[in-house]
Amino acid sequence: MAIKSTIYKIDLQVSDMDRNYYQAHNLTLAKHPSETDERVMVRLIGFAMYANEALIFGKGLSDDEEPDLWQKDLTGAIQLWMDVGLPTEKDIRKACGRSRQVVIMLYGGRIADMWWEQNSKGLLKLNNLTVINLPETLILARLAAKSISISCTIQDGQIMVGHDGGSLDISPVILKEPSTY
């Protein structure tokens, strides 16, 4: 018998002062059986950083043809493709060909740093790619619960995550931004 996904119910309040976006989101997030709490929370932070009404969670680990998060326009064209973790350069190039904007959310400390060292040369050439490293994700993983309320305040690129037990600050490191045309 296959192990089923764990379902998380998340009340997320996003106050993004950098984008003037203020919205409450009631999210249902499925945690793949092979997924860690850390990865689930990185997906949630990725959602908060790019939040809007059209952004949805994809199948991610369950389907190689879908990202962890994506946003499509009314015609079905992919506007944003977000992967969490350490995808292959081939997969990133494929995503860049399919979407207007691609975001890779790295986590994992030294492993993420080594991945960037190995892949940066080829990835720097991709005009529609953003690569972000989230260094404080182990602490974030402790917040994971089947039912949680979280508020994310984003200002000057910094994220303050408020929760029932207090708050923590996350300082995303932008390793690559999209090229200007």
Long-range contacts (C-beta under 8 A, 24 or more apart in sequence): 2-33, 3-33, 4-33, 5-30, 5-31, 5-32, 5-33, 6-30, 6-31, 6-33, 6-146, 7-31, 7-146, 8-40, 8-144, 8-145, 8-146, 8-147, 8-148, 9-146, 9-147, 9-148, 10-44, 10-147, 10-148, 10-149, 10-150, 11-148, 11-149, 11-150, 12-44, 12-47, 12-48, 12-51, 12-149, 12-150, 12-151, 12-152, 13-149, 13-150, 13-151, 13-152, 14-48, 14-51, 14-151, 14-152, 14-154, 15-151, 15-152, 15-153, 15-154, 16-48, 16-49, 16-51, 16-152, 16-153, 16-154, 17-153, 17-154, 17-155, 18-154, 18-155, 18-156, 18-157, 19-154, 21-51, 21-52, 23-51, 23-52, 23-53, 25-51, 27-57, 29-57, 30-57, 32-60, 32-61, 32-62, 34-61, 35-61, 36-141, 37-141, 37-142, 37-144, 38-107, 38-137, 38-138, 38-140, 38-141, 38-144, 39-84, 39-85, 39-107, 40-141, 40-144, 41-137, 41-140, 41-141, 41-143, 41-144, 42-84, 42-105, 42-107, 42-134, 42-137, 42-140, 43-68, 43-69, 43-84, 43-105, 44-150, 45-105, 45-134, 45-140, 45-152, 45-159, 45-161, 45-170, 46-82, 46-84, 46-103, 46-105, 48-152, 48-154, 48-159, 49-132, 49-154, 49-159, 49-172, 50-80, 50-82, 50-103, 54-79, 55-80, 60-84, 64-91, 67-95, 68-105, 70-99, 86-111, 86-112, 86-115, 89-119, 89-122, 89-123, 92-119, 92-123, 92-126, 92-129, 93-126, 96-126, 96-127, 96-128, 96-129, 99-128, 100-128, 101-128, 101-130, 101-178, 102-126, 102-128, 102-129, 102-130, 103-129, 103-130, 103-131, 103-132, 104-129, 104-130, 104-131, 104-132, 105-132, 105-134, 106-131, 106-132, 106-133, 106-134, 106-175, 107-133, 107-134, 107-135, 107-137, 108-137, 109-135, 109-138, 116-175, 120-175, 120-176, 123-176, 124-176, 127-178, 127-179, 127-181, 128-178, 128-179, 129-176, 129-178, 130-174, 130-176, 130-177, 130-178, 131-174, 131-175, 131-176, 132-172, 132-173, 132-174, 132-175, 133-172, 133-173, 133-175, 134-170, 134-172, 134-173, 135-171, 135-173, 136-168, 136-169, 136-170, 136-171, 139-168, 140-168, 140-170
